[in-house]
Amino acid sequence: MLGVALLALGLVLIVEGLVYALAPSIVEDLLAMLRAIPETQRRYMGLAAMALGLLLVWLAKALGA
């Protein structure tokens, strides 16, 4: 179980690192757009992302990962 958690964390860090390495100006633009969104809506977006992530993890485990 710990191995799977470390694998997942490593994959997230790889994807995040690629975004910052390949397109740092796009990250700045995205941050500016996020600042324009009300805090409540950002909170709901975060909750929706967590729910989607939970669904994907559940689906992966159901398929035998």
Phi, psi and omega per residue, in radians:
M1 nan -0.734 3.114
L2 -1.105 -0.653 3.114
G3 -1.083 -0.701 3.123
V4 -1.164 -0.716 3.125
A5 -1.111 -0.744 3.110
L6 -1.149 -0.674 3.081
L7 -1.075 -0.816 -3.140
A8 -1.081 -0.780 3.131
L9 -1.105 -0.730 3.110
G10 -1.083 -0.728 3.117
L11 -1.123 -0.702 3.093
V12 -1.083 -0.776 -3.131
L13 -1.142 -0.618 3.086
I14 -1.105 -0.832 -3.127
V15 -1.111 -0.794 3.120
E16 -1.070 -0.755 3.140
G17 -1.115 -0.669 3.100
L18 -1.076 -0.724 -3.137
V19 -1.070 -0.829 -3.129
Y20 -1.207 -0.586 -3.117
A21 -1.319 -0.668 -3.031
L22 -1.611 -0.477 -3.050
A23 -2.536 1.079 -3.109
P24 -1.108 -0.530 3.137
S25 -1.217 -0.579 3.095
I26 -1.171 -0.642 3.100
V27 -1.065 -0.739 3.113
E28 -1.084 -0.723 3.117
D29 -1.134 -0.721 3.116
L30 -1.112 -0.703 3.105
L31 -1.109 -0.679 3.105
A32 -1.119 -0.714 3.112
M33 -1.150 -0.674 3.129
L34 -1.119 -0.643 3.114
R35 -1.097 -0.470 -3.120
A36 -1.388 -0.275 -3.129
I37 -1.505 2.339 3.128
P38 -1.018 2.614 -3.071
E39 -1.015 -0.708 -3.133
T40 -1.076 -0.736 3.137
Q41 -1.173 -0.657 3.078
R42 -1.115 -0.647 3.107
R43 -1.095 -0.783 3.115
Y44 -1.126 -0.648 3.093
M45 -1.115 -0.702 3.100
G46 -1.129 -0.735 3.106
L47 -1.124 -0.693 3.105
A48 -1.140 -0.695 3.106
A49 -1.126 -0.701 3.098
M50 -1.120 -0.733 3.134
A51 -1.119 -0.733 3.105
L52 -1.111 -0.739 3.099
G53 -1.074 -0.753 3.106
L54 -1.078 -0.737 3.110
L55 -1.087 -0.748 3.136
L56 -1.150 -0.705 3.095
V57 -1.125 -0.771 3.117
W58 -1.057 -0.765 -3.141
L59 -1.109 -0.753 3.127
A60 -1.088 -0.725 3.120
K61 -1.175 -0.657 3.127
A62 -1.153 -0.506 3.137
L63 -1.527 -0.001 3.037
G64 1.792 0.198 3.132
A65 -1.282 nan nan
